[in-house]
Amino acid sequence: MKHNHNAFENQIFNHFREKVKALNDAMELLIEHNYKIIDLENQIIDKHNIKNIEKRFSFDYKRTPKRTYEKTQTIQEQSGQESKTND
């Protein structure tokens, strides 16, 4: 019996399937060792919800904003101010 070749059965898609399988295996290994994973949708994946997507919950990760720093003076600017005060 001849196999019907589908458009999605080629080397490119096989490559992506292998990568996804490797990622899933790595996630399972980490979770097996009690790590928690935060995916790209900010969902926490742990041993309680790795198989059930509905049990995953999202959270807002609020980072501390960067502080702005004042511009420091260069050596040339400092020496220019010193010469003005000396005059």
C-alpha atoms as an extended CHARMM CRD file, in Angstrom:
* protein
*
        87  EXT
         1         1  MET       CA              0.0000000000        0.0000000000        0.0000000000  PROA      1               0.0000000000
         2         2  LYS       CA              1.3870000000        3.3740000000       -1.0220000000  PROA      2               0.0000000000
         3         3  HSD       CA              1.7530000000        6.0970000000        1.6110000000  PROA      3               0.0000000000
         4         4  ASN       CA             -0.0490000000        9.3470000000        0.7660000000  PROA      4               0.0000000000
         5         5  HSD       CA              2.4090000000       12.1800000000        1.3000000000  PROA      5               0.0000000000
         6         6  ASN       CA              0.8780000000       15.1950000000        3.0390000000  PROA      6               0.0000000000
         7         7  ALA       CA              2.1820000000       18.7200000000        2.6220000000  PROA      7               0.0000000000
         8         8  PHE       CA              3.0200000000       19.0280000000        6.3300000000  PROA      8               0.0000000000
         9         9  GLU       CA              5.1580000000       15.8680000000        6.3440000000  PROA      9               0.0000000000
        10        10  ASN       CA              8.5430000000       17.1270000000        5.2780000000  PROA      10              0.0000000000
        11        11  GLN       CA             11.9900000000       17.7440000000        6.7510000000  PROA      11              0.0000000000
        12        12  ILE       CA             11.2900000000       21.3110000000        7.8800000000  PROA      12              0.0000000000
        13        13  PHE       CA              8.2520000000       20.4010000000        9.9460000000  PROA      13              0.0000000000
        14        14  ASN       CA             10.0280000000       17.2970000000       11.2220000000  PROA      14              0.0000000000
        15        15  HSD       CA             12.8420000000       19.5630000000       12.4360000000  PROA      15              0.0000000000
        16        16  PHE       CA             10.3580000000       21.7350000000       14.3740000000  PROA      16              0.0000000000
        17        17  ARG       CA              8.6300000000       18.6710000000       15.8250000000  PROA      17              0.0000000000
        18        18  GLU       CA             12.0040000000       17.3870000000       17.0710000000  PROA      18              0.0000000000
        19        19  LYS       CA             12.8090000000       20.7810000000       18.6310000000  PROA      19              0.0000000000
        20        20  VAL       CA              9.4260000000       20.9350000000       20.3740000000  PROA      20              0.0000000000
        21        21  LYS       CA              9.9130000000       17.4120000000       21.6830000000  PROA      21              0.0000000000
        22        22  ALA       CA             13.3600000000       18.3530000000       23.0270000000  PROA      22              0.0000000000
        23        23  LEU       CA             11.9180000000       21.4510000000       24.7320000000  PROA      23              0.0000000000
        24        24  ASN       CA              9.0960000000       19.4520000000       26.2910000000  PROA      24              0.0000000000
        25        25  ASP       CA             11.5550000000       16.8210000000       27.5270000000  PROA      25              0.0000000000
        26        26  ALA       CA             13.7190000000       19.5600000000       29.0730000000  PROA      26              0.0000000000
        27        27  MET       CA             10.6890000000       21.1090000000       30.7790000000  PROA      27              0.0000000000
        28        28  GLU       CA              9.6510000000       17.7600000000       32.2090000000  PROA      28              0.0000000000
        29        29  LEU       CA             13.1820000000       17.1470000000       33.4890000000  PROA      29              0.0000000000
        30        30  LEU       CA             13.2880000000       20.5360000000       35.2220000000  PROA      30              0.0000000000
        31        31  ILE       CA              9.8590000000       20.0620000000       36.7580000000  PROA      31              0.0000000000
        32        32  GLU       CA             10.8350000000       16.5770000000       37.8920000000  PROA      32              0.0000000000
        33        33  HSD       CA             13.6000000000       18.2590000000       39.9190000000  PROA      33              0.0000000000
        34        34  ASN       CA             11.1150000000       20.7440000000       41.4910000000  PROA      34              0.0000000000
        35        35  TYR       CA             11.8400000000       23.7330000000       39.2640000000  PROA      35              0.0000000000
        36        36  LYS       CA              9.0910000000       26.0950000000       38.1610000000  PROA      36              0.0000000000
        37        37  ILE       CA              8.9900000000       27.4390000000       34.6240000000  PROA      37              0.0000000000
        38        38  ILE       CA              7.5980000000       30.7680000000       33.4490000000  PROA      38              0.0000000000
        39        39  ASP       CA              6.6340000000       30.5410000000       29.8000000000  PROA      39              0.0000000000
        40        40  LEU       CA              6.4120000000       33.3550000000       27.2620000000  PROA      40              0.0000000000
        41        41  GLU       CA              2.8030000000       34.0720000000       28.2580000000  PROA      41              0.0000000000
        42        42  ASN       CA              3.8370000000       34.5900000000       31.9220000000  PROA      42              0.0000000000
        43        43  GLN       CA              2.2000000000       31.3470000000       32.9840000000  PROA      43              0.0000000000
        44        44  ILE       CA              3.7800000000       29.3590000000       35.7800000000  PROA      44              0.0000000000
        45        45  ILE       CA              4.2860000000       25.6970000000       34.9550000000  PROA      45              0.0000000000
        46        46  ASP       CA              5.0240000000       23.2900000000       37.7860000000  PROA      46              0.0000000000
        47        47  LYS       CA              4.4010000000       19.6630000000       38.7150000000  PROA      47              0.0000000000
        48        48  HSD       CA              0.7240000000       20.3280000000       39.4340000000  PROA      48              0.0000000000
        49        49  ASN       CA             -0.2050000000       21.7790000000       36.0550000000  PROA      49              0.0000000000
        50        50  ILE       CA              2.2840000000       20.5090000000       33.4690000000  PROA      50              0.0000000000
        51        51  LYS       CA             -0.3230000000       18.2770000000       31.8060000000  PROA      51              0.0000000000
        52        52  ASN       CA             -3.4090000000       20.4690000000       32.3430000000  PROA      52              0.0000000000
        53        53  ILE       CA             -3.2670000000       23.8410000000       30.5960000000  PROA      53              0.0000000000
        54        54  GLU       CA             -6.4540000000       25.1150000000       32.3130000000  PROA      54              0.0000000000
        55        55  LYS       CA             -4.7940000000       24.9030000000       35.7390000000  PROA      55              0.0000000000
        56        56  ARG       CA             -2.0120000000       27.2890000000       34.7200000000  PROA      56              0.0000000000
        57        57  PHE       CA             -2.3150000000       30.8540000000       35.8770000000  PROA      57              0.0000000000
        58        58  SER       CA             -0.7590000000       34.0460000000       34.6100000000  PROA      58              0.0000000000
        59        59  PHE       CA              0.7110000000       36.8520000000       36.6290000000  PROA      59              0.0000000000
        60        60  ASP       CA              1.9610000000       40.3560000000       36.0030000000  PROA      60              0.0000000000
        61        61  TYR       CA              5.6900000000       40.6640000000       36.3980000000  PROA      61              0.0000000000
        62        62  LYS       CA              6.2920000000       44.2390000000       37.4480000000  PROA      62              0.0000000000
        63        63  ARG       CA              9.8830000000       45.2530000000       37.1450000000  PROA      63              0.0000000000
        64        64  THR       CA             11.4020000000       48.1230000000       39.0150000000  PROA      64              0.0000000000
        65        65  PRO       CA             11.8340000000       50.9800000000       36.5680000000  PROA      65              0.0000000000
        66        66  LYS       CA             15.3350000000       52.0360000000       35.7410000000  PROA      66              0.0000000000
        67        67  ARG       CA             16.6010000000       55.0930000000       37.5440000000  PROA      67              0.0000000000
        68        68  THR       CA             17.7630000000       57.9820000000       35.4620000000  PROA      68              0.0000000000
        69        69  TYR       CA             21.1960000000       59.2840000000       36.2650000000  PROA      69              0.0000000000
        70        70  GLU       CA             22.3840000000       62.8180000000       35.8580000000  PROA      70              0.0000000000
        71        71  LYS       CA             25.0760000000       63.4050000000       33.3340000000  PROA      71              0.0000000000
        72        72  THR       CA             28.4470000000       63.4990000000       34.9650000000  PROA      72              0.0000000000
        73        73  GLN       CA             30.9410000000       66.1160000000       33.9870000000  PROA      73              0.0000000000
        74        74  THR       CA             33.9180000000       65.1910000000       31.8780000000  PROA      74              0.0000000000
        75        75  ILE       CA             37.4470000000       66.0430000000       32.9250000000  PROA      75              0.0000000000
        76        76  GLN       CA             37.5710000000       68.8260000000       30.3330000000  PROA      76              0.0000000000
        77        77  GLU       CA             34.3830000000       70.4020000000       31.6870000000  PROA      77              0.0000000000
        78        78  GLN       CA             35.7100000000       70.1890000000       35.2400000000  PROA      78              0.0000000000
        79        79  SER       CA             38.9970000000       71.7840000000       34.3210000000  PROA      79              0.0000000000
        80        80  GLY       CA             37.1380000000       74.5340000000       32.4180000000  PROA      80              0.0000000000
        81        81  GLN       CA             35.0840000000       75.3770000000       35.5140000000  PROA      81              0.0000000000
        82        82  GLU       CA             38.1770000000       75.4010000000       37.7250000000  PROA      82              0.0000000000
        83        83  SER       CA             39.9390000000       77.8640000000       35.4320000000  PROA      83              0.0000000000
        84        84  LYS       CA             36.8960000000       80.1580000000       35.4680000000  PROA      84              0.0000000000
        85        85  THR       CA             36.8240000000       80.1690000000       39.2730000000  PROA      85              0.0000000000
        86        86  ASN       CA             40.5560000000       80.8720000000       39.4260000000  PROA      86              0.0000000000
        87        87  ASP       CA             40.2540000000       83.9240000000       37.1430000000  PROA      87              0.0000000000
